[in-house]
Amino acid sequence: MSLLLCASAMAQEIDPGGKGGSFDRYADQLERGEVVITTHADALRDLEKLKSEIPPGDARRELRYRYMYCIMGIADDPSAGKAYAEQGLEDARRVGYADAEVNFHFCRGANQESLTTPRDALADYNAGIEIARAEENNRLVADGLTWRGSVQSLLGEHALALVDFLDAQKFYDSAGEPLESEQNLFNIAVAYRRLGERKEARDYLERLMKFGIQRKDLPQQMAAHMELGFLGVESGPEALPSARRHFDEALQIAEMVGNTAAQASAHLGLAQVDNLGGDYTGALAELGKAEAGLKVTGDRSNGDMIALQEGEAHAGLGEHEQAIADFDRSEAFLRKSGNLRYYADLLQQRSRSYEALGKTTLALADLKQMIKVHQALDRKARSYTTTLMSYQFDTARREQENRRLAADRQLKEAQLASLEKVRRWQWAALVMGGLLIALLLWQARRQVRAARSLHRMAMTDPLTGIANRRRIEALGQPMLDEAIKRDEPMAVVVLDVDHFKQINDACGHQAGDVVLQRIVDTCRGMLRHGDQIGRVGGEEFVVLLPNTDVHAAREVAERLRECVRMLDLGDVVSAASGTSISLGVTTRREGDRELAELIVRADEALYRAKSSGRNRVEVAGQGEVPMTIVGGDAVHISTRMHPARR
């Protein structure tokens, strides 16, 4: 089984299209929402069609189908869904398919929410986000942020949830994913509602409803109706008729599409409306329907709210002993979920039932506990404000930095345009005769100085002060020609900073720039006079070592690696401590004529160093894996996808 999976994975890397092209196209259409899915039966039908397109023995495409089935196809059985996701995780790790591993984490987390409490799902969502960040897959990072944000919102961490949703929205907008961006409006609306920002929540929900109607997307309309119903429940008695209308609409759509879980949620919402309106018998009837639906799906995540609403209904009917039993049952759920807002409501309602039964001591104890819970909620509210202000400040700072960079770029473009204009005037001045000779000479001297300055700028990396790609190529080819002429060895080292994107994401690009400068300074200090180092990419560098054989080159590379590993960057960013580099080494071979040949081999060795765990040196020719060469560049083929939305 393991050999089959590995062989299939390698085959797909070599030919990502082939017979699987039709599978890839249909899978992409499903994930982008180009295939409208209204009911669970629709999803199963489309997934069965996708399954029929899997090429025989293609392990990676089979895994892609499986995680889509895990998220889209398994309904009403969270235990089976969790077991399916765990098997998928094991197989994805065996093949080394990171995208599949991420999506199986998300699937297992979604099923864990229904099995126990939403808090228990956070570990899977965080694990998926971490893997997606390591793979630099911003689309999957955004998907993970929406999963995690939904849980944080349920747990009462509304500011953290909103930050996750807003960050996800930026990823979706920058990636040009209108459907994902549109669906994320729902998450943002829910977070605003739970923060008490009802106007913002209503604006987002009305936009979502408009999109759902335009696209004839019934599940999206149902979700918007449900949230508008909860918004009405929280807006006071005058909004109860509107809340009932929205819950009725949501229930009608849920019945139409056959969504049992959504039907149960709509009945639960209607029970809240009945309780607030004084129809306690009606509330109990709605709660009975909600419990029956949730029992069918195996969803236990709403146990706290059902018990709380049953307690309110029994208390309203004067059945205070039963109400207290209901409240006690709800309290057991709430202690696990940690939802303080519901807990405060429970304590207030139960204290009234205790008082009605003459148990004033217990009533007083609940009221005292309620005061403590409200104090905790107040502290959280202040924390929310701090979190949102910090997020807004960081966002404003990044936007200001982007504007500054844009202004700098415009200034440089204007300066270059000005120099071009001066040069044209110089040529015009040449034909004006002797009276303008003095002015021409002055302008010529000025142009020479400007040209020298531009030449230095064109050949130097502005951040690190070392040679840029153009300069290193200009130095390297003559160095290689001289080595060939003298029949001397020559080595090329390509190095790359490990996990550099994580430093940028965690600490900001300014800190990342300082890290690159420190690494360059360290490497320059370890090289000989005559050795050359240049920056050829964001965090990628090339080192030219004249008159150096493979053993000496490896020693130099190991010395560079060790010095960077020991580099203390704690004064820059604590998260950057332990920064490392991976290096690929090659030397001149018989028949080499172009510097690009050496750089390609060194880059292949660097790829092996990265694939073998990073923070290591690999020498070209020692256990190489062939790579596809396109236009002189090494191209590593990978697949990219995103999970279907729930």
N, C-alpha and C positions, 0 to 999 in steps of 0.2 A: 504493500500500500504506500509506504513512504517513498520507494523508488518511483512509483507511478506518479505520485504528486510532484516530486522534484523534476522528473522528466517533462511532465506537462508544463510546469512553470517555465522551464528553460525554453521549450518550444514556443510558448506564447511570447517570451521576450524577443525571440528572433523574428517571429512573424506575427505581430499583434493583430493583423487583419485576417487574411486567409479565410478559411471556412467559417471562422467565428465572426466575420464582419456583420452578418445579419443579426446575430445575437447582440453584438455591441450596439448596433443602431437602435434596436428595439429597447434594450436596457436603458440607453440614454434617453429615449423618448419617455419611458415610464418615469425615470427619475426627474426629468425636467417638467413633468406634468403635461406633456403634449398629448398623452392618452388620458382622457377624462375617466376617472374611477368614481362612481357614485355609491355603489354597494360593495359589501364584502364579496359577494358572488362575482362582481366585475373584477375585483382584484385577483381572486383565485383563477378566473378564466384567463386573464392577461398573464399571470405568472406561469400557468400551464403552457401557454404559447411560448413564453420565454424559455422555459425548460426544454421544450422540443428543439430549440435552436442551439443547444449546447453541443459543440463538437465532441465526439467520443474521446474520452481520456483527457479532456482539457480541465485540469484541476482548478486553475484560477477562475475560469469562467463559471465552473460549477459552484465555487465558493461565492462568486458574485451573485449568482442566482439565489444561493442559500441565504445570504444575509438580507437580500431583498425580500425573500419569502418570510424570513424571521420577523421583519419589521412590518410588512404589508399583509402577510397571509395568515399568520396565527392570531386568532381572535377567541376571546371568551375562555381561554385556558392558560393562565399565566404560568402554572407549573410546567406544562409542556413547553411553553415558549422559553422559559429559563433553561430547561434541559437542552433544548435545541440550540440555544445560543452558546451554551458551555461546550457542546461538541464542536460547534463552528469555531469557537476560539481555539480549541486544541488543534484543529486541522489548519487554520490560518497560520498559526505559529509554526507548524511543521513545514508548511510551504514557504513561509517568510513573506506572506501577503499582508502588508501593514494596513491597507485600506479595509480589507475584510476584518482584520482584528479590531480595528476601531469601531466598525459598524456592529460587530457582534457584542462589543462592550455596551454600545448604546441599546441594543435589543435586550440584552440581559438586564440592564438597568431599568428599562421600561416595564419589563415583566416583574422585576423585584418590587417596584412601586406598588403594584396591585397585590402582591403576595404578603407584604408586611407593611412598611411605611415608606413614604417617599425619601426620607433621610437615608434609608439603607441603599438607595440607588446611586447616591452621590459618588461612591467609590468607583463604580463602573464609568460614570460620566467623566470623572476626573482622569481616570486611566485612559479613556479614549481621547480626550483633549490633549493629554501629554504626548501620546503617540503621534497624533496628527500634527502637533507643533514640531516634533522631532523630524517628521517627514516634510515639514514646511508646506503642508496641505491646508491652506487657509479656508477652503470650502468646508472641509471636515471639521476644522476648528470651530467655524461658525455654527455648524450643525450641533456640535457638542455644547457650545455655549447656550444654545436654545434649550437643549435637554436639561442642562444643569440649572439654567435660569428658571425654568418651570418649577423645578423642585424647590429652589430657594424661595420662590414666590409662595408656594404652598406652605413652607415652613415659617413664613413670616419675615424672611430676610428680603424684603421687597426692594430695598435700594441696591443690594448686591445683584438681585435678579435683573433689575432694570439696567444696571451697568453691563451685565452679560448680554442682554437683548440688544442694547444700543451698539455694543462692540460687534455683535453678530451682524447687525444691520449694515454697519460700515463694510464688513467683509463682503456681504451679498451685493451691496451697491457697487463696490469697486470691481467685483467680478462680473458685473453685468448679469445678475441673476434675478430678473424681475419677479418670478413666481415665488422664489424663496423669500425675497424681500417683502413681498405682499403678505405671505403667510406669517412672517415674523411680526407684522403689525398686530396680530392677535396677541402674541406674547407681551408686547410692549403695552397694549391696552390693559391686559390683566394686571400687569405690575403697577400701572398707574392707578387702577381701581383699588387695589389692595393698599396702596399708599394713601388713599383718600383723595387723590387728584381726579375727581369725577369728570370734570370738563375735558381734560386731556384724554381720559379713557373713552369718553363718549365720542370724541372727534375721531380717534383711531378706529373704534368699532364701527362707526358709520361709514368710514372709508372702506373698511374690510367688507361690510355688507354690500356696498356699491360694487366692489370688485367681484364678489361672489355672485351677485345677480347678473352682472355683465357676462361672466364666464359660465353662467348656469351651473355653478359649483355648489351643489346642495350641502355637502359636509361643511363647507366654509360658511354658508348662510346659517346653518344650524349652530355652529360654534359662536357666531356673532349674536344670534338670538339668545343663546344661553347666557352669554356674558352681559348682554343688555338687560336680561332678566335679573341677574344678580346685582347689577348696578341699580336697578329700580328698587330692589329689596333694601339696599343700603341708603337709599335717598329719601326715606320718610314715607308716611302713610299716603300722601298724595300721589306717590309714584307707584303704588301697588297695582292699580289697574294696568298700567303699562308693563310692569313686571310680569303679570299673569299672561298678558297677550304674547309677550316674547317667549315665555316658557311653553305656552300652548303651540306656538309656531315651531319651536325647537322639537317638541314632542311629535308633532305631525311629520316633520321631516325625518326624524329618527325612525319612526315607524315605517315611513316610505322606503328608506334605504336599508332597513333591517338591522340597525345598530342598537343592540340590547343595552349596552353600557350607557349610551347617550339617552335612551329612554328612561333608564333608572335615574340619571342625573336630572332630567327634566321633571320627573315626579318629585324628586327631592326639592327642587326649586319651588314647585307648586306647593309643597308642604310648608315651606317657609312663608310663602305668601298667605296661606290659610292661617297659620299660627299668628302672623302679624295682624291679620284681619279679624281674628277672633273665631274663626271656623275651625275649632279644634278637632271635631269629628272628621271633617274633611281632610285635615292635616294627617290624621292617623291613617285614613284610607290611602292617601298618596304615599305615605311612608311605607305602608304594606306593599304597594306596587314597586317602590324603589328597592326594598329589601329583596323581593322576589327576583327582580332583574339582576341585582348584584350577586345573588346566590348562584344564578345561572352562569354568570361570567367568572365567578370565583374571585371577584374584586373585593378586597377587604379594606381598601384605603379610605372609604367613606363611612366606616363604622362609627367614628367619633361624632360626625354630624348627624347621622340617623338617630343615634341614641340621644343626642342633645335635643333634637327636634321632637322626638317622642316624649322626652321629659317635659318640654314646654307644653305639648298638647295635653298630657295627663294632668299637669298642674293647672292648666286652664280649665279643665273639666272638674277640678277639685279633687282629683285622685292623687293626693300628694305622696302617699307611701309608694305608689308605683312610679311617680315622677322621680322620687329620690333614687329608686333602684335604677331608673334609666340614666339619671345624672351620674351615678356611681359607675355605671358601665361606660358612659362617655368619657369619664375622667380617666379610666384605665387606658383608653385609646389615646387620649390627649397627652398623657404623661410620656407615651412612647413617641408621638409625633412632635411634641414640643410646641404646639400652636398656642401661643399665649393669648391671642385675641379671642379664640373660642373658649379658652379656659376661663378667662375673666367673665365671659357671658354665662358660662356654666355656674360659676361660683355665685353670681348674683341671683340666677334663677333658683338654684338649690337653697340659698339662704331664705328665699321667700317661702319655699315649701316647708323648710324647717320651722319658720316662724308660724306658718299656718297650723302646724301640728303642735305648737307650744314648745318646741325644742329650741329655746332662745339661745342657749349656750352654743349649740352647733351652728345656729344661724349667725351668731356673732363671730364665731371662728371663721366661717366662710367669708364674711364681709371683711375681716382683717386680712385674710389671705388674698381677697380680691384687690385690696388696696396695694398689697405688695406686688401683685401681678401688674396692676396699672402703673406702678412705679417702674417696674422692669420695662413695660411697653414705652413709657416716657423716655427711658434711657435709650431704648432702641430707636425711637423716633429721632432723638438727637444724633445718634450714630448714623441714621439714614441721611440726615441733613449733611453731616460731615462727609459721608461717602459721596453723595451726589455733588457737593461743592468741590470736593477733590477731583472727581471725574470731570466736572465742567471746567475746572482750572486747567487740568492736564490737556483736555481737548482744545481749549483756547490757546494754550501755550504751543501745542503742536501746529495749530492753524497759523499762529503768528510766525512760527519758524518756517512754515511752508511759504508764507507770503514773503518773508525776508529772502529766502532762497530764490523765489521767483523774481523778486526785485533785483537781486544780485545778477541773476542770469540775464535779465533784460539790460542791465547796465553793461555787462560784458559784451552783449550783442551790439549795443549801441557804440561801445568803444571800438569794436572790430569794424563796424560799418563806417565809423569816423576815419579809421586808419585807411580803409579802402578809398574813401573819398579823397583823403590827402594824397594818396598815391596817384590818383587820376589827375589831380591838380599839378603834381610834379611833372607828369608827362606833358601836360599842357605848357608848363613853364619852360620846358626844354626848347620850344620853338619861338620863344619870345625874344631871343637875342641877347646881346651883351648886357643891356641895361638890367636884365633880371638875373644875371649870373650869380651875383652875391646872394640874392634870395634863394635861388635854386640850390646853391651849395649848403646854405643853412637848413633848408628843408631836407636835403639829402642826408646831412648828418643826423637830423632828427629821425628820419626814416630808418637809418642804420641802427640807431639805438633802439627804436621800437621793434625792428625786426629781430634784433638779438634777444630782446625781452620776450617776444612772442615765441622765438625758438626755444628759449629755456622753458617757457610755459608749456609748449607743445611736447617737450621731452621729459617733463618732470611730473610726478604724481603730486598734486597740490596738498594732499592730506599728510603724507609721510615724508615727502621731500626726496624720495628715491626715484629711480628711473621708472617711467611708465611703460606700457606695452610697446609703443613705437620705439622708445629708446633702447629697451632691452633687446629687441629684434635687430636694431641697427648695430648694437655692440656685439651681439651673439654671432651673427653670420660671419663677419670678418674674423672673429676669434676661432670659429670652426674652420674657416679657410686656412688660417695660419697653422692650426693643429694638423690639418691634412697635409699641408706643405711640408711641415717639419716631422711628420709622422709621430706626433706626440698625443698622449691621451687628453681627453676633455670630458667633463661631466656636467650634466644638467640636473638640477633638483627642482621639483615642483612641490610647493607646500601649501597647505590650506588650514585655516583656523577651524578647529572642531566646534560644532554647536554655536557658531557665531551668531546665528539668527536669534537664538534664545537669549543671548546677552542683550541684543538690540531690543527684543520684545520686552524683557524684564526690566531693563535699566535705561533704555533710551539710546538714540543714535549717537548723542554726544559722548556718552560713556563708551559706546562701541568704538568711536573714533579714537578715543584715548587708548583703548586696549590695543588697537592696530598700531598706533604710534609706538607704544611700549614694546610690542613684539618686534617691530622693525628695528628699533634702537638696539634691542638685545641681539638680534641676528647680525646686524652690521658689526657689532663689537666682536663677534666670533669669527668673522671672515678675514681672509688675508688681503693685503694690498694687491689689487689686480682682480680679485673676485668681484663679481657684480650681482646685485640683487635688484629686482624690479617688481612692481605691483602690476598684475595683468588682469585682475578682476576685483570684485568686492572684497573678499578675504583670501584671495589666491595670489601667490608670489612665485617668481622664478629666480633661481640662483644659478649663475654661470661660474664654473670652476675650471679655469684653464690649467693644462698640464697636471691633471688629477685623474688617477686611475679609479677603478670601482671600489677598491678597499678604502682608499683615502676618502673618496666621496661618501661612502657609507658612514665613515667615522665623523665626517663633517656634519652629515644629516643627523646622526644620533646626538652629536653635541648640540646642534640647534634645537632638536626636540627636547632634550633634557633641560637646557637652559630656559626654554619657554615654559616647560612644566613647572620649574622651580620659581618662575617669575611671580613676585608678590604683587597682586593687583588689588589688595584689600582696601587701599586708599581711594580706588576708583569706584568699584562696585563690589560689594561683598559676594554677590552671586557669581562674579567672574573668577573668584579664587579657584585655582586648579585648572586654568585655561590650558589647553593642549593644542598641538598641531599634528597633522598627518603629513608624511612626506613620501614622494615617489622619486627614485634615483635611476638615472641611466647614464651610460658613457658612450663615447663615439665608437661606432662599429665600422668595419670595412664596408665601403659602399655608401656610407652616409655622405650626403652632399648639402642637404638643407637643414637649417636649425630646426625647422618645424618637425622633422622626423624625430629628433631627440626629444622635443617637447611633448609630442604625442605619446612616445614610449614612457616618459616620466609621468605623464598624466594618467596613463593606464595603471602604472604602479601605484600612483596616489589613489586611484579608484579602489584598488585592491586593499590598500591600507585603510581606507574608509570602510569598506565592506567587512574588513576583518576586526573591526572594533575601535578604530581610530587610535590616536596617540601612539603611532608606530611608524616605522620606516619600511618601505618595500622597495626592492631593487628590480628593475625591469629584467625580464628573462628568467625569473625565479617563480614558477607556478603561475604564469600569466593566463588569463582568460581572454579569448578573442573578443574584440569590441568592433561595433560597426563604425566605419570611418566615412563621414560625409563632409566633403569640402575641406578636408584636413583637420576636422574637429572630431574628437571622440564623442559619440552619442550613445547614451545609455537609455534604453527604452523602458518605460514604466507605464503602468495603467493608472488612471485617475478617475475617481468617482465620488459620489456623495450619496448619503443614505436617503431612501424615500422618507418623505415627511410623515409624521403620524397625524 
